[in-house]
Amino acid sequence: MVDVVPARAPGETAEEALNVMVQADQCLAIQRSAGALVLSSLVIGGATTAVALHSAAEWIWPLAWFALIVASNACRIYVCGFEACLPNPPEKQDCAVVERQLRRITVSSFCSGSVWALVPLLCGNQPSSNDTIFFMTVVCGVCAGSVIYSAAYAAVPVAFVTPALAAVAAWLLASGGFNYVALAAMVFVYLVALVHASLKGDRTFQANSRIKNEALFMAAELRQAHAESMRSALELEFRATHDPLTGLLNRSGFLHEASHIEVGPAARRANVAMMLDLDGFKAVNDAFGHATGDRLLQDVGRWLQNRLARHHAVVGRWGGDEFSVFFRAQGFGDAPETIARDLIETITLATSHSGGPLGLSIGLCTGMDCPVADLLVFADEALYEAKRQGRNRSCAFDDTLHARLRRRRDIERDLGDAMSSDAILAWYQPILGDAGRRLHSLEALLRWQHPVHGWVSPPDVICAAAAVGLAERLLRHMLTQVLCGIAQRAAAGLGCDDVPVAMNISPREMSQLPVDEIVLGLLKEHRVSPRLLHIEVTEEIALDTKAAMTRLQALSQAGVAIVVDDFGVGYSSLDSLRGEHVRQVKIDRSFVQGLMSSPRSRLMVESMIGLGRSLNIDVVAEGVENRQELETLTAMGCPLMQGFYFARPADLTRTLEWAANADLN
């Protein structure tokens, strides 16, 4: 027998499930014993009929009784059935089905026992005859056999023996006489013994069945728990390696899958990595909402998978609107440039319903022995170059980009040590008033000469600091250099103690760092007056977030002057002057350099000078390169100027020497 453990129904307790399993075992045991019971009942019934026909004068009653025996046993066969004939074995049924089947078997057993209860009618009116003793013995034997074969479920044998033996006892009592009364009492005692044996057998069977089914049940529960844990583990693994929005591989999953392709047992072919970025996605996301943006990313993910399926490519979402692709080139049709061009030309298939024109920029890198992670870094560098060149195009990683990437990595690696060793310095360029005859202030400029790559531009240093998490440290380092320089300048006794120093704050620093707390804290620590420090910001900062405005206002209220740098080339330049914290603006050098050749530039400079005069804001003209520009700006009434014509940026020592030796009169 194959033990089948039914699944626990919703809301069903373990005890209830075990009871169903025990009842199913009882039902199956009764069904399996039905064949032997029916066969023995027919054989014994036939022998009893033969004896009755031999002894009785009438033959109708014995034959009628035997017909009832056949009918009752046919009913039992129909109700019980055989295991092979059952459409659904009881182990697979629920509680109601099993209980209903047991009731049917019990009723059929009672009907069969009632037929055997008619045996006394075959004895006639002579209880002392030998035939009567035979009939009584047969009934008692049949009852004993029923108990033996049906011990699994007490109700079935009890339903059979009770009417049969009760009829025998009643017939004996009706016959009268001490012997027959005593015999009836013995039959009653026999009935009680059989009922007791049936109940005991029932309890024993249930106990054994419960032990077996508890083991099966526990095994089934363990299998189910194992299956659930496996499903949970697979789900967690999927979540850990896939992007929840698009269903594509995330970074870790992508690297894992791509590494299998990289080390696969294939002929030596070039591995290709691509980094893709949607051009114009931010505009769509801002205009139509994040829900539309999410659907767009999902559409692009499906489109990429379908478009690259024939290349057996691994596709992932790298983050935001950036996707990654890795595959092994197998022939001319797998040329990276061809695939990239096809993707750029067909991106509209995935984004045509987005509500705005979208493009695709792709960076790609091909290598034979290069690890996947390095290929992706190179492809990302190529992607940056593609976007710098104008977007909606592809760019392949080459030696030039490799050199630029190596330079940036070296800068990021050495930046911390450069600050620790004071290799990053503050250089100064003077800002002059009165047509170059008065030192108004100094502008502090970041300077770092890398031991391998030479001079590094300030924007590259700032980007490197942000990339490696050193932005705040760099700000504190430069500000400390400036404040120490102010103290050193005072100690030199050159009469320029009250000349303020302007220091530039990048948009990234202003938006991500508590600049006001850092600046005011270091001013207090170095005991420097806030009026000796100017903070230069771009127009983007002056108009940026509420947090940036709050920081600028806090600095201004403390006495730090705010200067708007590169005025005239940002967006909404006039609006940047509305804040009361702005004390000075610097005209971008592009206007000054075109002053002599462009009437429009001359008009713009005159307008800016007049605007500053109207708003009581100092105006500084950057990039003065020759005396002609100086005289022109002086004629326009520009109050402050700065440029190589007066002095080039230099370290503090040379700047102080210049201040001491310059003829500013």
Phi, psi and omega in degrees: 000135176266117181282123180249125180259117181291147176292140181292130180290155178302129179084356182276134179279168179295321179297317178296320178296320178296319179299318178298318180295321178295314179298323177296320176297318179299315181298318181294320179297317178296318179298321182287333179274352183298321182299313180294320180295316181295316181297312180295323180295321179291319180295312181292323177297320178296317178297318179297320179295320179298317178296319181294321179294325180290327185264331188272154178280329180256142181257349185294318184292316177299318180293323177297318179298317181296325176298322176295322178300314180297316181296316181295322179288326174298321177298318179296320178297317181295316182289314183284315185068178175244157187303322182289339183267351184286130177292325178221111179303151184302333180297337182263002181268164176270180187299316184296320181293316181295315180297321179295322178293320179295322178296320179296318179296320180296317179296317179295325177293319178297319179297318179294318177296325178295326176295318177292338176292346179274358181303320180304337179292338179281348185276344183074212183251017182241085181294345183273357183287157179293329179297323180297317179298322178297314181297318181296320180295320179298315180299314180296323179292317178299319179296318178297318178297322178298319179294319182296313184281342184241030184290347183292332184220107191299327185299327182291306179293324179297319178296333180278310189283332186298306179295324182294308182287328177296323178293320178296313180297319179296320180295321179293319179295324181290336181288336177078171181092149184297318184297318182288326176295318178296319178295322176297321178297321179294321177297321178296316178298321178298319178299314179299319181296318179294319177298318179297316179297322179296315180295319179295317177297323177299313181295320179296316179298316180298319180297313179295319179296322180295319179299314180297314185287332174298318178296316178296319181296315179297320178296319179295319178297321179294319178297319180294318178297321178296317179297319179296318180294323178294318178297319179295319180296318179295321179294317179295321178296320179296316180295327182286337185246000183231151177282127184293336183278308186263343185079359176283168175295141172273192186299309183295317179296321180296313180297322180294312181293318181295327180294329177293321177293321184299320184258011182295155182281066180241167176297156183294108177230161182286134172274139183237127175243138178230142170242127185240140180224133180284126177272126179090008182293321182299321180296318178295317181297319180288324185281320187249355176099163184291330180298315177295319178298320179296316179296323179296317178297321177296317179297318180295320178299314178296319180298317179297316180298315180293320184290329185255008183299319183290345177266000182054045184273149170270124183242135180217163173260117185279334181146141181061233178255029182249132182238157180234147181222140177218133177204170179252120181296132184243351180181192182297324180293345179262016178302125185305319181295323179294316179295317180298318180295320179296319180295318180296321182285335185250009180301333180294340177297332181260342188238009185294335182264010186282342179100359180199157180289128178238144176240186183217125174253137186229131169249135184226153179214138181239136180204155181266310187245012183275134177299157182301315183301319180290320178301320180292322177297317179294319179295325178293323176295320177293324177297317178300320180291322178297319179289326179293329181281350177137002176070171179053046180204171177245157179215133180263143179289129181226188183296324180297313178294326178297317179295320179294320178295317179298321178297315181295321178297319179296319180297314179297321181292322188265358186297315181299315179295326179295321177291320180296326181265009181058032174283338175269120189238163172258117172258163189228144173229130185286150172245123190247151175240177179054049177059035176089013183257355182223132177281111182272313182194176177237146174253125179275131182237137180284132178224131176215121176260105181289141184296338181252314189261003177075209184293132180252130182293148179305318178300323179293322179294317181295317178296319179296319179297319178294323183292327183254012175075029181245021184297313181293320179297320179295318178299314179296322180297311181294319180294323176296319177301316181294314182293322175294325177295324177297317178294320179295322179295321178294322180291335181288337177063045181261007178080016179240032183295329185265012179278120182286163180239131178262135180233134184276137175245125183285157177302322179298316180295318182294326184276335187249345184243151175282073188300319182298317180293319181295312183295311182293326179294316180289326175300317179292320181296320182266001176057049178249137180292135179302334182290344179274004182236128172250140177251119179266130178229158176276169179298327179300320178291318182299335182248009190283217189289167178298325180297317179296318178298320180297320180292319179295319179296321179296320178293317181296317180295333178279351178111001178277127180281140179254128182244130176268115184270158177053041183295135177107347182246355179269187180269144177049053187301320182297325182295334181291347182265000184288332182291138181290346182280348182281123182250341187204147174232149179243119178291129183299145185297337181296328178286322181291320181293334178263012186298320187275340185250346185236112176300327180294319177296320179298319179294321180295317180296316178300320180294319181293320178296316179295322179295317179297321179296321181292324183268002181061044180240132177294142179241130179244128176265117180271156170079030177286117188251342184210171184290329181297318178294322178300312183294323180293315180294323178296320179294329178283348180088024178290123187283327186228146181219158181207138178167174182295339179299326181270310181191144175272159177300143181207168178290174188297321182298312181289329177293319178294322177296319178298317181296326182284329187258345184289141176268094184267010179253000000 
